[in-house]
Amino acid sequence: MFRQLLRLFRKERGDQGETTPGQREADPLSSETGRRKSFCGRLGFGRKASSQNVISKQEECLKELEELKFEIQKCQFERDELYQILDLYIYDEWDHRLHVELPVLQSEHEMRMMAMQMMTNSISDAMERYKELIQVNSSSRIRLSQLLREQAQLENNIQILLNEKRELLVEQTELPASSVETKRF
């Protein structure tokens, strides 16, 4: 594992140890025009697949290396933070600790007290609104009951007037009959 990491670090720096293009051309075995090509090289398979595998493995290793670097950096940040906290609590002068921690605690206390004050204000506002709504509700209930009584009284008056109208119609129909009878007599 260490050797792989070392190789990856060298590749990032550019110390890959590859041959230069001039050296490749001078090599008779790797020359495209040379007579000593292998059977696989002549047909065009074999080398490409292995080079693709090597490239994909290298990419995987690079990704893994990046992840490991990130994890190391994260661990270093956590370590530094823990060292700072430890230094704060190991410090011999209690006055220094009080000077550092007291303002933080005071500001937290003030923020909580302000939040509590805002909450009590909102509760009292809600209670006042609730009382107003109760009063509006009771007054509308009283008004509704009055309107219902008036409606019932009006319905009774209408019924009485309809009965009187019927009686008058009956009397009116009886009047011509009685006038005819009086003329007969």
URLINDA-V598119 format. One record per residue. RES is the residue in three letters. NEAR is the number of other C-alpha atoms within 10 Angstrom. D_LAST is the distance of its C-alpha to the last C-alpha in whole Angstrom. Layout:
res & near & d_last
RES & NEAR & D_LAST
RES & NEAR & D_LAST
This chain:
res & near & d_last
MET & 6 & 142
PHE & 7 & 144
ARG & 8 & 146
GLN & 12 & 143
LEU & 14 & 142
LEU & 11 & 145
ARG & 14 & 145
LEU & 18 & 141
PHE & 15 & 143
ARG & 13 & 146
LYS & 14 & 143
GLU & 11 & 141
ARG & 9 & 144
GLY & 10 & 145
ASP & 11 & 148
GLN & 12 & 148
GLY & 8 & 151
GLU & 9 & 150
THR & 8 & 152
THR & 8 & 152
PRO & 8 & 152
GLY & 8 & 155
GLN & 10 & 156
ARG & 13 & 154
GLU & 12 & 155
ALA & 10 & 159
ASP & 10 & 158
PRO & 13 & 159
LEU & 14 & 156
SER & 15 & 153
SER & 13 & 154
GLU & 12 & 152
THR & 9 & 154
GLY & 10 & 157
ARG & 9 & 158
ARG & 13 & 158
LYS & 15 & 154
SER & 11 & 153
PHE & 10 & 151
CYS & 10 & 148
GLY & 14 & 148
ARG & 11 & 149
LEU & 9 & 146
GLY & 11 & 144
PHE & 11 & 142
GLY & 12 & 143
ARG & 11 & 144
LYS & 11 & 141
ALA & 11 & 139
SER & 11 & 141
SER & 11 & 141
GLN & 11 & 137
ASN & 12 & 137
VAL & 12 & 140
ILE & 12 & 137
SER & 12 & 134
LYS & 12 & 136
GLN & 15 & 137
GLU & 12 & 134
GLU & 12 & 133
CYS & 15 & 135
LEU & 17 & 135
LYS & 12 & 131
GLU & 13 & 132
LEU & 16 & 135
GLU & 12 & 132
GLU & 12 & 130
LEU & 12 & 133
LYS & 12 & 133
PHE & 12 & 130
GLU & 12 & 130
ILE & 12 & 133
GLN & 12 & 132
LYS & 12 & 129
CYS & 12 & 131
GLN & 12 & 133
PHE & 12 & 130
GLU & 12 & 129
ARG & 12 & 132
ASP & 12 & 133
GLU & 12 & 129
LEU & 12 & 130
TYR & 12 & 134
GLN & 12 & 132
ILE & 11 & 130
LEU & 11 & 133
ASP & 11 & 135
LEU & 16 & 132
TYR & 12 & 132
ILE & 11 & 136
TYR & 11 & 136
ASP & 10 & 138
GLU & 10 & 137
TRP & 12 & 133
ASP & 10 & 132
HIS & 12 & 133
ARG & 14 & 130
LEU & 12 & 128
HIS & 10 & 128
VAL & 12 & 127
GLU & 12 & 124
LEU & 12 & 123
PRO & 11 & 121
VAL & 12 & 120
LEU & 12 & 118
GLN & 11 & 117
SER & 11 & 115
GLU & 12 & 114
HIS & 12 & 112
GLU & 12 & 111
MET & 12 & 109
ARG & 12 & 108
MET & 12 & 107
MET & 12 & 105
ALA & 12 & 103
MET & 12 & 102
GLN & 12 & 101
MET & 12 & 99
MET & 12 & 97
THR & 12 & 96
ASN & 12 & 95
SER & 12 & 93
ILE & 12 & 92
SER & 12 & 91
ASP & 12 & 89
ALA & 12 & 87
MET & 12 & 86
GLU & 12 & 85
ARG & 12 & 83
TYR & 12 & 81
LYS & 12 & 80
GLU & 12 & 78
LEU & 12 & 77
ILE & 12 & 76
GLN & 12 & 74
VAL & 12 & 72
ASN & 12 & 71
SER & 12 & 70
SER & 12 & 68
SER & 12 & 66
ARG & 12 & 65
ILE & 12 & 64
ARG & 12 & 62
LEU & 12 & 61
SER & 12 & 59
GLN & 12 & 58
LEU & 12 & 56
LEU & 12 & 55
ARG & 12 & 53
GLU & 12 & 52
GLN & 12 & 51
ALA & 12 & 49
GLN & 12 & 47
LEU & 12 & 46
GLU & 12 & 45
ASN & 12 & 43
ASN & 12 & 41
ILE & 12 & 40
GLN & 12 & 39
ILE & 11 & 37
LEU & 12 & 35
LEU & 12 & 35
ASN & 12 & 33
GLU & 12 & 31
LYS & 12 & 30
ARG & 11 & 29
GLU & 12 & 26
LEU & 12 & 25
LEU & 12 & 25
VAL & 11 & 23
GLU & 12 & 21
GLN & 11 & 20
THR & 11 & 20
GLU & 11 & 17
LEU & 12 & 15
PRO & 11 & 14
ALA & 11 & 13
SER & 11 & 11
SER & 11 & 10
VAL & 10 & 9
GLU & 10 & 6
THR & 9 & 5
LYS & 7 & 5
ARG & 7 & 4
PHE & 6 & 0
